[in-house]
Amino acid sequence: MTATVDESGVFDGAAELDVAGVVCEVRVRLAGHLSPIDGQYHWQGLAYGAPDDLAAGHHAHLRIGNRSAAVRLVERIPSGQLMLSGVGAPPYCF
């Protein structure tokens, strides 16, 4: 799968999700914005293909190519994707 960032800044591509040393390959769609409140970049999105046993509330690392960032597993939405959220430099170029 080819990774892309579209004109609106949405990243779509392959990634590795590492939760407590267990690594799984997923596809992610991520976007973010610079917050005027704290001056940090806040990003979030969905992970497709994450194992069903990954529970919300855990902290993990998301790796895209040679970039990595801490991420929080927010919740599993009804359609099955895992919602992710991060603060700071994202693991993709934007």
N, C-alpha and C positions, 0 to 999 in steps of 0.2 A: 504494500500500500504506500502511496506517495503522500508525504506530509505537505500540507499547504497552510498558508495564512492568507485569508481572503482580504478584500479591500476594507472590510469592517473590523479587521484585526482578530478574527476567529481562527484559531489553530485547529486543524483536523489532521490527525495522523496516529501512527503507532507509538506506543510508549510501554515502559515497564513499571509496574506498581510493586513496590517492595514494602510488605507489611510484616514487621518483626522477623526479617530474614527470609520470608517466603515471597518469591518473585513470580509475578504472573504477567503475561503479555496481554495488553488491552489496546483498544483504540480509544482516543480521547478527542473531545471537542471542548476547547478552552477559550475563554476570553477574559479580559480584565480592564481595569481603569486605574488611573492615578487618583487617589482620594485626596480632596482638598482638606479634609479634617485632620488626617495624620501624616500626609505627604508620602504615604507608601503605596506601592502598586498592589491592588487586591485583584486576584484572579480566581475563577471558578469554572466548573464545567461538569461534563459527564464522562464516565468511563464505561465503555461498552465491552462486554465479555469478561467482566470481573467475576471470579468465583462467587457463588451464592452464599458461601459461609463467611465472607468478609462483612463484618458488622460496622455499623455507623459508630462514630465516636472515637475510633482509633486514629492514631497518627501514623503516617507512612512517608515514603519517599517516592516521588514520581520522576522517572528518568526518560528523557527524550534525547536520543543520540548521546552526546557527551555532556549534556546539561542535566542537573538534578536539582530538585527542590523539595522541601518539606511540604506535606499536604495533609489535610484532615479529611477523613471520610465522614461526610455530613449525614447522608441518609441514602437508602435505596428507594428509588421512586417506583410507583406502581408498575411502570412498564419494564422494570428490571435493571435499569442502569444505576450505577453508583455515583452519587453527586460528590464532587471534590471541591475543596476550597483551600486557597493558599494566600499568604501575604509575603510580599517581597519579590525579588526577581523570580519570574516564572521559569519553568524548564524549557521554554521555547523562545525563539526570537520573535519580537513583535515590532 
